[in-house]
Amino acid sequence: MRYVRLGSTGVKVSRICLGCMSYGTTEWRPWVLTEDAARPFIRRALEQGINFFDTADVYSSGVSEEILGRAIRDFAKRDQVIIASKVHSAMGDGPNDRGLSRKHILAGVEASLRRLGTDHIDLYQIHRFDPETPIEETAEALDILVRSGKVRYIGASSMFAWQFMKALAIQARDGLARFQTMQNHYNLAYREEEREMMPLCVDQGIGVIPWSPLARGRLAGSRSTGTPRSTTDEYQNRLYNKQEVLDAPVIARCAEVARERGVPPSQIALAWLLSKPGVVAPIVGATKTHHLDDAIAASELTLAPEEIGRLEELYQPHPIAGHSYGGTT
């Protein structure tokens, strides 16, 4: 496993991040793996050199954090692992149980620390932009967490580039802890981030950790209709179902290059993503053993410029997707 710096920080993370959204309770989503089924994936990831794990308070209403925390305590040394979690989404029915107010952020981090069973979170991310809270309030609350030692670094997730740049400017102006990462919607079939967000992150030294790197399995050729995931993941359907005509040529080209290489399409899609400037580690979900194996193999796969050109040439512009949170990213 190769390791790279997380943005402009000095910490090193594996080139693959294991996403833990799929680990929790079926009461949240029917396709989620329960703890007994999830633990072997976390253990295998650690054994293969993956040291970077991403979860969120909203995943299975906190159960994902609990499962990850127990697995890390059982299978690894805490100081050898980079744990990332997120705050923003509704964690209760009250009007202040969501968003990026100082109140919700400070309460959210304490709850996440308890569930994870740790005294600090390595990367604490805002799960989406909150237009109802002043950016200054959010930035100050996150700075409090860094200065207290409860959080080592802070990151952001899908938003418009102007919103992210405004936040970075406020942090610089006020001497506050700076966002070091951007977790955005970016893959071979959805490249709208290349217009503004990706150049901004490269320019500012922000590490990019894309979510949905395989377009919810479509780029892997493994997303079939009629499965619990395809029928109950409403957010997935909003992201991709209306774009099938635009995506089909790109998906087919990915499969074509994969056949020529003699590898699964998922390895080609992930290798393409890892070739992009600014990308640190795609966040890969794993519910089958080969998901992890393919992701690790992709981190060692180098595509030729001609292959990259062929993969990219069929792309067509898409409507913006992923900036509003749907509960499953």
N, C-alpha and C positions, 0 to 999 in steps of 0.2 A: 504494500500500500504506500502510495506517495502522500506527502503532507505539504501543505502550503499555508502561507500566512492568511489569517482571517482579516481581509481588508488591509488597513494600515496598522493593525495591531501587531504585537510580537508573538501572539499565540498561534500555534500550528494546528491545523485540522486536517483530517483525511479528505481526499478528493471526492468521497461519497459521504453524504449525510443520511443516516437512517431516519426516515420520518415515521413517527409513532401514532399518526392519526388513526390507523387501522387497528390499534390495540386498545381494548377497553371493555365495553359492555354492549351486547346486542340490544339493550334497551334504548341505546342512543341511535344506532344504525344496525340493521340486521346483518350486514356483511362484516362487521367488526369482529376481530379475533379476541376471545377471552384470554385471561392471564396465562393459563396453562398452555394454550396454543401459541401465545405471543412470545413467551420467554425464550424459547429456542432460537428465535430470530435475533433477538438482542444479544444472546450469548454468542451465536455464530458470527454476528457482525464484529463483536469485540475480538473474537479469535482470529478473524481475518484482518485485523488492524484498523477497523473503523473506530474512531474515537469521538465522533460528532453525532449527536442525537437531537432531534427536533420534536417538540410536542407543543401543546397549548392548553391553557386552563379549560377551554371550551370542549376539547376533544373528550367525548364520553363524560362530559360534565365533571372533569377532573380525574376520572379513573385512569386515563392514559398516563397522566403524570405519576399516579400512584404505582402503576405497573412498571414504568420506566425506573422510578426511584428504587423500588425493591430489587429489580434486576441488576441495576448498577451496584448496589450494596452487596449483592450476592456474587457477582461475576467479575467485578473490577475494583480497582482502587479509585476512589472519588477524584483524586487530583490528577488522574491520567485521562479523565473523560471530560469532554466539553458538552454540557447540557444547555440546550436552548429551549426557551418556552416563550409564550406570547400572552398578551393581555389586550382586551378591547371588547370582546363579545359578551353578551348577556350571560351572567352567572346566577341570576335570580330574577324575580318578578318586579323588584323595586325600580324606580326611575334612576337610581344611582348605582345599579348593579351592572352597569355597562359603560362603554365609552372610555375616554382618556382623561377624565378629570383627575386631579390630585387625589381626591378621595378614593376613586375606584382603583387607580394604579397602586396606591400604598396598601389598600386592602387586598388587592389582587396578588401582589408579590408575596405577602405574608401567607396567604392561602396556598399559593403554589409551592412555597418553601416547605410548608407542612406536608403537603401531598408528596412531594419529591423526597422528603426526608433528608434534606441537606440544609446547610447554613448559607449557601449562596447559589445563584444561577449564573452561569458563565455568559450567556447571551440572552438578554431580555428584550423582546421585540414588541412593538405596537402592531397589532394584528391587521389593522387598517387605519386609514386617516379618519379623524373624528371632526367633522365640520362644526360641531356644536361646542367644542372646547377650544379656547385660544391655544395656539401652538406654544406660546410662552408658558402657559400653565403645565402643559404636558412635558415640555422640555425641562422645566424646573423640577417636576416630580421625579423624572428619570434621573436627573443629576443627583437628587437626594439619595436615590438608591445606590448609585455608583459610589458616592462619597461615604456612604454608610458601610460599604463592603458587601451588601446583600446581593449586588449585581456587579459583575466584572466589566461587561460591555453591553451596549445597547444597539438595537437594530430596528429597522422599519420594514413594512411590507407594502403590498400593492397600493399605489397612489399615482397621481400625475407628477411628472418631473418638476413642475413649478412648485407643487406643494412640498416636495422633498427638498428642493433647493432653498425654499423659504425657511424650512425647519433648520437646515444646516447653517444658514446665515444667522438665524437667531441664536443658535448655540454658540457660534463663533463670536458674535457681538457681545453676548452676555457671559462668556467664559464658562459655558456649561459643557458637560460630557457630550461627546459628539456621536451621532449615529455612525456605526462602523460597517453595517451590512444593510443590504436590501434584499428582501425575500419577495420576489415578484413572479408573475405568471409569464413564463418564457420557455418555449420549446420550438422544435423544428416546424410545427404546424401553426404556431402562434408567435409571430416575431414583431409585433407592434412595439415592443419595448426597445427595439433597435433604433427607433426614430429619435427618442430623447432620453429615456431613462438609462439605457446602457451607456451611451457616450458620457452622460453626467457622472455615472458611477466610476467609469474609467478615469475621467478627469479629476474626480475628487478622492480617488483611492478607496472607494467603497467596495467591499466584497459582495458579490452577487451570489445568492444561494437560491436558485429558482425552485418554485413549487410546480407540481404537475409536469415534470420534465418529459414524460411520455404521453402527455395529453390524455390522462386517465386511461392508459393502456392502449389507446388507439394506434400510437406509433409502434407499439410492440406487436400489433396484430392480435391482441388477446382480449379485446373488449367485445363481448358478444351480447346479443339482445336476450332478454328473458331471464337474466341472472338477477339475484337479489341486489347486486350493486347497480346494474343498469336500470332497474325498475324503481329503486328507492333513493338513489343519489340525485336529488333534484338539482343540486348545484352543478353537478357534472353535466346534466342535460341542458341546463341554461348556458353553460360555457361552450358546448361543442355540438349539440344536436342540430342547431340552425346553420352550422358551418360545414356540414358534411360535404357539400359540393366543392367548397373551397379547399378542404383538407384532403380529399381523396387522392388527387394527383401527387401530393407531397408524401402521403402515407405509402402509396404504391411505389414511388421512387425510392423511399427508404428501404422498403422490402426488396427492391431490385438490387440496390447496392449491397444489402445484407447477403443476398444469394450469391453474388459475385465474390464476396469475402468469405462465405461459408460460416457466417455467424448469425445469431438471432437479430431481428430488426431493432430490438431494444438497445443492443450494444452500439449499433450505428447511430441511433438517435442520441444516446448519452455521450458518445464520443464526439459527435458534432457539437453538442452543448459545451462539453469540456474544452473544446478548441477555441471558444469565443473569449475575447479579452474581457477581463473582469470577473469571469465566472470562477468561483472558488469550489463549490460543491453542490451539485444538484441534490435536492431532497427526494430520496427514493423510498417509496413504500414497498414493503415486502410481506406478502402473505403466502408465498410459495417459495421453496428452497431456491429454485433457479432464479428468482427475482434478485436475490443478493448476489449469487454467482455471476449473473450477467452484468450487474452493475459494477462489480469489482473488476471483471474482465474489461469492461468498457473504459475504466480508468487507465488501462495500460494500452489501449488501442489508439493508434494515430492515423487519422485520415489524410489522404493525399489532397493537395489543393484542388485537383481535378474532381475528386469525389465530393468535396465540399461544394464546389460549384454546381455539380449536378443535383445535389440535395437541395440547394437553395433556389435554383433557377425557376421552379414551378410555383413558387409562393405568390399568393395574391393578398392584397390588403384585407384586413379583418376589422370589424367593429371592435372597439375597446371592450375587453372582458376581464373581469376579476378584480376590479377596484372596489366593488361593494362586497361585503362579506356574506357568504351564503351558508356558513356553518360547517363546511367541510374542506377547508384548505389549510 
